[in-house]
Amino acid sequence: QANVAQELFFQPCRRRPQRSEMVDPWSILLLATYLGACGPSPLALPFALYYVFADHTAHWKLFLEIFPGWQATCIGAPTVACVVYWVNAFILFLIDTIWRPQALQHYKIQKDQKFDTQKFGKVILNLLFNQLFVIYPFGFFCYWCRRYGYGPYVEETLPSHKEMALQTLAFVLIDEVLFYYGHRMLHHKAIYKYCHKMHHEFTAPIGLVAIYCHPFEMLVSNVIPLFGGTIPMATHLYMLIGWIVFAVLGTQTHHCGYHWPWMAHDHQPSFHDFHHQKFTCNFGNITWLDKLHGTDKMWKEHCAAQKEAKKAGKAA
């Protein structure tokens, strides 16, 4: 059975606002949360505006017609995640390998590094394996959880902005905790060479290799943190799909290798790119737990050195 407190808190929120009510404080909070969670990716702002403020009642009904019953959770949601991953990954790949005029080189974090295109084939095979044998099976696990009142539920009525904003904030915080400690565990000397070393094969990552990793890492460091809040809170599947989309855009942005001008005030993707360079620091996404545990010391020293170099350059 569903948790009683859960029902009391979210049931009043489950009426989707009409088009005239689409802009409210909760929708603004939801928009800010999505944009903060995804990097922001170049595709994030237009998609977030469309996802939050447009009326998707007809789209959701069509989705449920295409993926009826158990298929919505087991096939529909994983397929959305995979499609978004491949589309955005190839856009970033083309920028990094073909559409990279000198003007874009200015924004590349590791300017002397390039993706080894000879590894393209094995990257693609690994991504397909992780998607087919980790993501889709986990969709079936989520469906099984519904028997016990947990996991995503499916309703034709869409959730309200309030429900979406509150739960998405919880997703971000839970994801950070699970990702940070799961990631640190994968760096333990007893595990690293058997698992996480594969992901660190790319010291200058690109968006395509965001989930290039051992299947165990895919489960522990990617899938479980992503769903860590959605399963116990029994999230509406529509909300889960939105969270998945922005999380996918986010992890690819963190691996893209470019710090675009609209990211001037964001620590990402430079923060995670630095982790790929140095390995032993910057284990989280938001930086809070890195600050708590002192695993951002090298990052702080690096940032301070960069500031000094800029001052010296201006003085010269």
HUFENCOR-V421088 format. One record per residue. RES is the residue in one small letter. SS is DSSP state (~ for helix, > for strand, _ for the rest). PHI is phi in radians with two decimals (999 if undefined). Layout:
RES	SS	PHI
RES	SS	PHI
This chain:
q	_	999
a	_	-1.20
n	_	-1.09
v	~	-1.14
a	~	-1.07
q	~	-1.02
e	~	-1.14
l	~	-1.12
f	~	-1.36
f	~	-1.75
q	~	-1.03
p	~	-1.16
c	~	-1.65
r	_	-1.47
r	_	-1.51
r	_	-1.23
p	_	-1.15
q	_	-1.25
r	~	-0.98
s	~	-1.19
e	~	-1.83
m	_	-1.12
v	_	-1.78
d	_	-2.60
p	~	-0.99
w	~	-1.21
s	~	-1.19
i	~	-1.14
l	~	-1.10
l	~	-1.08
l	~	-1.04
a	~	-1.10
t	~	-1.15
y	~	-1.07
l	~	-1.15
g	~	-1.19
a	~	-1.30
c	_	-1.89
g	_	2.15
p	_	-1.56
s	_	-1.26
p	_	-0.98
l	_	-1.51
a	~	-1.15
l	~	-1.06
p	~	-1.09
f	~	-1.22
a	~	-1.13
l	~	-1.05
y	~	-1.16
y	~	-1.18
v	~	-1.40
f	~	-1.76
a	_	-1.45
d	_	-1.60
h	_	-1.87
t	~	-1.01
a	~	-1.18
h	~	-1.12
w	~	-1.17
k	~	-1.09
l	~	-1.13
f	~	-1.00
l	~	-1.25
e	~	-1.29
i	~	-1.26
f	_	-2.12
p	_	-1.30
g	_	1.00
w	_	-1.10
q	~	-1.14
a	~	-1.05
t	~	-1.42
c	~	-1.43
i	~	-2.12
g	~	-1.07
a	~	-1.10
p	~	-1.07
t	~	-1.15
v	~	-1.03
a	~	-1.03
c	~	-1.20
v	~	-1.10
v	~	-1.05
y	~	-1.03
w	~	-1.19
v	~	-1.10
n	~	-1.17
a	~	-1.09
f	~	-1.31
i	~	-1.08
l	~	-1.15
f	~	-1.14
l	~	-1.12
i	~	-1.08
d	~	-1.36
t	~	-1.98
i	_	-2.13
w	_	-1.58
r	_	-2.16
p	_	-1.16
q	~	-1.02
a	~	-1.07
l	~	-1.33
q	~	-1.03
h	_	-1.05
y	_	-1.64
k	>	-1.26
i	_	-1.27
q	_	-1.84
k	_	-1.15
d	_	-1.62
q	_	-1.97
k	_	-2.36
f	_	-1.24
d	_	-1.40
t	~	-1.15
q	~	-1.19
k	~	-1.59
f	~	-1.00
g	~	-1.07
k	~	-1.24
v	~	-1.13
i	~	-1.05
l	~	-1.10
n	~	-1.15
l	~	-1.08
l	~	-1.10
f	~	-1.08
n	~	-1.11
q	~	-1.25
l	~	-1.28
f	~	-1.91
v	~	-2.16
i	~	-1.19
y	~	-1.13
p	~	-1.03
f	~	-1.18
g	~	-1.07
f	~	-1.17
f	~	-1.10
c	~	-1.07
y	~	-1.13
w	~	-1.10
c	~	-1.08
r	~	-1.11
r	~	-1.08
y	~	-1.97
g	_	1.49
y	_	-2.06
g	_	1.38
p	_	-1.18
y	>	-1.86
v	_	-2.02
e	_	-2.43
e	_	-1.25
t	_	-1.29
l	_	-1.40
p	_	-1.25
s	_	-1.36
h	~	-1.08
k	~	-1.10
e	~	-1.06
m	~	-1.15
a	~	-1.14
l	~	-1.15
q	~	-1.23
t	~	-1.14
l	~	-1.04
a	~	-1.12
f	~	-1.02
v	~	-1.06
l	~	-1.19
i	~	-1.15
d	~	-1.02
e	~	-1.11
v	~	-1.11
l	~	-1.17
f	~	-1.19
y	~	-1.04
y	~	-1.27
g	~	-1.14
h	~	-1.15
r	~	-1.10
m	~	-1.07
l	~	-1.17
h	_	-1.54
h	_	-1.11
k	_	-1.05
a	_	-1.33
i	_	-2.00
y	~	-0.87
k	~	-1.20
y	~	-1.58
c	_	-2.42
h	~	-1.25
k	~	-1.00
m	~	-1.03
h	~	-1.14
h	~	-1.43
e	~	-1.03
f	_	-1.79
t	_	-1.38
a	_	-2.21
p	_	-1.24
i	_	-2.22
g	~	-0.97
l	~	-1.05
v	~	-1.67
a	_	-0.98
i	_	-1.99
y	_	-1.32
c	_	-2.92
h	_	-1.15
p	~	-0.98
f	~	-1.11
e	~	-1.13
m	~	-0.99
l	~	-1.28
v	~	-1.31
s	~	-1.79
n	~	-2.01
v	~	-1.27
i	~	-1.09
p	~	-1.04
l	~	-1.10
f	~	-1.71
g	_	-1.00
g	_	-1.66
t	_	-1.28
i	_	-1.27
p	_	-1.15
m	_	-1.55
a	_	0.85
t	_	-1.37
h	>	-1.07
l	~	-1.04
y	~	-1.03
m	~	-1.17
l	~	-1.08
i	~	-1.09
g	~	-1.05
w	~	-1.08
i	~	-1.07
v	~	-1.01
f	~	-1.27
a	~	-1.18
v	~	-1.12
l	~	-1.04
g	~	-1.17
t	~	-1.16
q	~	-1.25
t	~	-1.14
h	~	-1.12
h	_	-1.84
c	_	-1.25
g	_	1.50
y	>	-2.17
h	_	-1.86
w	_	-1.22
p	~	-1.03
w	~	-1.33
m	~	-1.80
a	_	-0.97
h	_	-1.78
d	_	-1.94
h	_	-1.28
q	_	-1.61
p	_	-1.56
s	~	-1.05
f	~	-1.07
h	~	-1.36
d	~	-1.07
f	~	-1.14
h	~	-1.06
h	~	-1.19
q	~	-1.35
k	~	-1.86
f	_	1.31
t	_	-1.84
c	_	-2.60
n	_	0.95
f	_	-1.47
g	_	-1.75
n	_	-1.86
i	_	-1.48
t	_	1.58
w	~	-1.05
l	~	-1.29
d	~	-1.13
k	~	-1.16
l	~	-1.08
h	~	-1.71
g	_	1.28
t	_	-1.53
d	_	-1.90
k	~	-1.04
m	~	-1.09
w	~	-1.12
k	~	-1.09
e	~	-1.12
h	~	-1.12
c	~	-1.12
a	~	-1.12
a	~	-1.14
q	~	-1.12
k	~	-1.11
e	~	-1.12
a	~	-1.12
k	~	-1.17
k	~	-1.10
a	~	-1.12
g	~	-1.14
k	~	-1.20
a	~	-1.15
a	_	-1.25
